[in-house]
Amino acid sequence: MALPRLLFASTLSLASLAFVSGLRADDAWIVFEGGEGPGKGKHVVLVSGDEEYRSEEALPQLGAILAYRHGFKSTALFAIDKQDGTINPNEKTNIPGLEALESADVMIIATRFRDLPDDQMKHIVDFVEKGGSVIGLRTATHAFNLNDKSAYARWDWKSREWDGGFGRQVLGETWINHHGAHGSEATRGILAEDRKDHPLLRGVEPGSIFGPTDVYGVRLPLPGDSAPLVFGQVVAGMKESDPAVEGAKNDPMMPIAWTKTFETPSGEKAKIFVTTMGASQDLLSEGLRRLLVNATYWAAGLEVPEKADVALVGDYQPTKFGFDGAAKGKKPADMKVAPPQG
């Protein structure tokens, strides 16, 4: 009887551990299964994890738009507290569910200075190096701040071995600076004159892109075949009606959205789209939402609609950006957005 009792005790111990953690594996992320629409059969994985711009709010909303309005299966991942299973953007070493990238067509990433363990980083690296399409939002230019022991240290934002790491090499730029005044100078999108006919700008009206987050600085020209789609006009205030800042900040204007390709180790060219906008509040901009939906179609190899349906799903009230502003005690299931009615 000793062995059965030992097995019972071990089972009870494991069950207790699972109860304390409060997590089954699928509790650590959310999936919008999608439905009918051009995106049916395509899988988008949205990777959140930043302390400042509320990607844990933005990406579920974007995932819901892609799933419910366009048919994409959307899986949203979060920085998860290892102790209680809640969403904790200050937890830099844990984003469960990255194995979803094994079946993904597109990765949308909005992380900031993450130090992920090798077993999690491997899924991101494998996806990129096999030629997966990537959409980078806001802090994705400095997505990783990896320790020296990481097998993927060269993907670090300040890598010298691989200049600028993931940000510079894959997306086109790493962290440089705040070009606009952070928290007091908003961003107005100005469409690139020579790319107004690009599919990603279909239905994006001039002046329709605006957000309270500031313009990021980049080094000009952007590397390789990077080509700006939208420039960021630094605004002298936080309202859409505020005028542009006069002087050097807008001469020249910084690119805030661009396309490029990434050449994989096997020589394949992967599609890359980047915008340095993308905070949860920025998603209130219809023009930015349309740009992101268009980018997803393009990245997935689908024809971009003439004017995509980008209506918000549910009662979307994003939190103001800022450190330590994330809602406490939220589980991934709390971020699920219900399908629209009717």
N, C-alpha and C positions, 0 to 999 in steps of 0.2 A: 504493500500500500504506500510505501514511501515515495516511489516514483510518481504515481498518479497525484499524490498530494503536492509533490514538487512542481509537476506540470501545472496543477491547478493554481498554485501560488504564483508561478511565473505568468500564467495567463491573466490572473487577477491583477498582478502588478502592471502588465502592459495595458490592460483595460483602464486601470486607474490613471496611468500616464496619459492615455488618449483622452480621458475625461478631463484631466487637469488642463491639457493643452487646448481642449475645446475644438479641435480641428480634425476633420477628415481631409484627405488630400484635396478633394474637389471643393472644400469650403474656402480654400485659399485664393480662389480666383472665380470669375464669373464668365459665363458663356451666353451670348445671344445667338441662338441657332439660325436666325435669318429665315428666309422664306422665299417666295417668288420674287423674281427680279433679275436684272442682268448679272448681279454678283453671285447668284446661286451657284454653289459648287466651288466657290473661292473662299479661302480662309485667311482672315486678317488677325494677327496677334498684336495687341496693344500693350506696351510695356511701360507702366508708370513707375515713379519712384524719385520724387524730388521734394525738397524741404520747403520750397518757396512758392511755386506757381500753381499748386493744386492740380497736378496731373492726375491724381486719384479721383478728381471730379470730372476733369475734361475728357479723359479717355473713355470712361463708361458712356458718357453722352455721345461722343463721336462713334463709339461702337454701336450704340443703339440706332443712330441715324443710318449707319452703313447696313445694319441688319434689317431693321424694320422698313426702311424706305428704299433699299436697293438690293436686298437679298443676300448680302455677305454673311457668312458665319464669322462672328467676332468674339475673340477671347481676350478679356481684360485681366491683366496681371498687376499685382501691387507689392509694395514693400510691406512685409508682414512681420510684426513683432514676434520674436521667437518664444516669448513667455506666455502671451495670452491670445495670440492669433488675430489681434486687431491690426488694422491698417496703421502703420507708423512710418511716415516719410523720413523720420530721423534714423530708422534702421537701415543702414547702408549695406548690409551684408546678406540680405535675404530677399529674393524675389522668387517665390515658388511658382512652378508651372511652366517654366521656360521650355520644357520638353515639347510644349505645344508648337514650337517653331518647326518641329520635324515635319508637320503637315501644313505649314503656313505657306501662302503665296506672297504675303506682304507682312513686314514687320513695321509697326508704327512705334517709335521709341521716344520717350520724353523723360529720361532719367537724368540725374545730376550727381556727379562725384560718387558713384557707387563703387564699393570694394567687394564685388561678388566673389564667392568661392569658385574654385576651378570647375567644379561639376556644374555650376549654373552658367558661368561664363562660356563654357564649351558649347552650349546650345546656341548662344548668340554668334560666336565665332564660326561655328559650323554653318549656320544659316547664311551668314554673309559670304563666307568663302565658297559656298556652293553656288553663289550667284543669286541669292534671294533679293527681292526688291525691298528697299528700305526707305521709309519716310521718317525724317528726324524733325522733332519739334523743340523749339526754344533751347533748353539746356542740354539737348542731346549732343551739341557740339563739345560739351565737356561731360559726357555720359559716365565716364569711369575714372576713378582715382584709386588705382590698384596698388596693393603693397608689393614690395620688391620680390617677395617669394611667389607671387602669382605666376603661373605658367603662361599667362597672357599679359604680362607687364607691359609689353610694347603697345597694347591697346589703350594705355593710360593717356589722359588728356595732355600731359606734358612730356610725352615720350620723346627722347632724342634718337633712340634706335630707329623708330618709325615716326618720323617728324610729325608731332601733334597727335599721334595715335589714331584711334577710331574717328575722332572728330575731323581732323585735317585730312587723313588718308581716304576715309570712306565718304564722309559727308561734305568735305570741302573746307572746313575751318574748325579750329579748336577755340577755347575761350580766349578772348582778347580783352574786351572791356565793355563797360556801358558807354555807348556813344551818346545817347540821349541821357538826360538827367533822370536817374532812377526814382520813380515815384512822383515825379512832377512834370515830366515831358512825355506825352503819349506818342503813339505811332500812327501815321496815316500812310496807307499803301498807295504807291504810285506805279501804275503798270508800265513795264518796259516798252517803249515805243516800237522797238524792232521785234517784239515777240507777242504782240497783241493777238495774233492769229494762232498762237500755240494752243493745242487742245486743253491744257491745264487752265487756261484763262477763259474758256467757254462759259458764258453767262455771268462772268465776274465783271460787274459794272465799275467804271472808273469812280473812285471815291467810296466804294462800298466796303473797303477793308480798313478797319480802325480798331485799335486796342489800347488799353491803358498802360500796357507794359512798354518799356522804352526800347529804342533801337539798339541792337548790339553792334559793336565795332567788328569789322573784318579787315583782313589784309587784301588790298587790291593790287593786281587783279586776282580773283579767285583761281585756284589751281586747275590745271588740266583742261577738260572740256566743260567746266562749270559755266553755266550761262544764266544770268539773272532774269527772273520773270517779273519781280516786284521790287521796287526800291522803297526804303522807309523814310518818309518825311518826318523829321523831328518837329513835334507840335509844341507850341509855347503854352502848355497847360494840359489838362486832362479831359477836356470836352471836345467833341467832334467839331464844334463851331470855332474852336481856338485856331488862330493863324499859325503858320509855319514859323519856326525860329529863324531869325535872320543870321546870316554869316556862315562861318566855315562848317557848322554841323550839317548843313544841307548843301554843301558845295565841296566835294560831290556827296550825294546821298549814298548811304550804305545799302547794298542788296539785303533784303529781308526774306527773299524766297528765290530759290534757284534749282535748276536741274543739273545733274552730272551723271557720269557713269563711273563704276568702280570695276577695275580689272581684277578678277579673281586669280588665285595661283594657277588655275588651269587655263587662264586666258579668256574666260567668259566675261562679257560686259554686263554688269548688273545695273538696273535702273535705280537712281537715287533722286529723291526730292527732299529739300530742306527748307524749313522756314524758321526764323528766329523768333517768330510769334508763336502762340500756342498755349498761353496760360489759360486757366479755366475761364477767366473773365473775357479773354480775347474771343472765345467761342460764341459770345453774344453777337459778334460781327457776322452778318449773313455772307458777306463777301469772303471772309476767311473760311467759314464752313464750306462754302462752295469750292474754294481752292483746294481744301483738304479732301473733299469727296472726289473731286476731279482727279487729284493726285492718286487716290486709291485705285480708281478705274485704270488710269494710265499705268501705274505700277503693276497692276494685276494683268496687264495685257488686254484690257477691254476698251471698247470704243467709249470715249467720254461723251456723256449726254450734252445736248445743246444747252439745257438749263436744268441742272440736277435739282431734285427736291431736297432741300437742306433744312426744312423746318425742324426746330427743336422738338425733342420728344419729352413729353411730361412737363413738370414744373421745374425747369432748370434755373436755379438761383445760385450761381457760383460764389464762392467765398473770395473776398478780397485777397490778392496775393500778399505774401509776407511770411517771414519765418515764424515758426511755432503757431501757425494759423489753422492747421488741420484739425478737423473735428476729432474729438477723442472718443475711443471706445467703439468705433465703427468696424464692422466685419465686412468682408467683400460682398456678402449677400445684401447688405444695406445699400450698396451702390448700384444694385440691379435696377434698370429702368424698365418699367412696364411697357408693353406694346401700346401704341396709340389706339384709341377707341374709334370705331367706325371705319 
